[in-house]
Amino acid sequence: MLKQFLPNEHVKSILDISPEQLNAKGIKGIITDLDNTLVEWDRPFATPQLIKWFEEIRSHNILVTIVSNNNEERVKAFSDPLKIPFIFRARKPLALAFHKAVSQMGISKDEAVVIGDQLLTDVLGGNRGGFHTILVVPVAQTDGFFTKFNRFAERRILNWFRKKGMLQWED
């Protein structure tokens, strides 16, 4: 049962994911969470480093869709300046929004990765939907109100994975 929470890969930052690595795996699309995956949950806009990363991703013909449980106002304000399509109030860990994202990108789920900072929403939802999942270390050490509850359970699961040698993880 806990294996549904195990990501296929894990990295420190989304900036550590290179388009060359994705192209080598046949990846044509990224489905990414927003808050604490791309930027801190309370940062309204992309950082210069993130903007550069998106440009590099695009230059390798990889599509990006932001899939967030947050409200439309938050996700739109972040996504629109970057001209990145988005799905808000995604209801992760339900996989429906992930399937909608690949449909909108015109690719199959085998050509997409799901990237996020939470086991209980991003990784679980991506795994349940049959996607390749990549867990990133949260950008900020603080979280929004509801995420704090998830982090408690997440720490227990991560510790179990560590003890079993299934995951090396940095808090």
Disulfide bonds with the S-S distance in Angstrom:
none
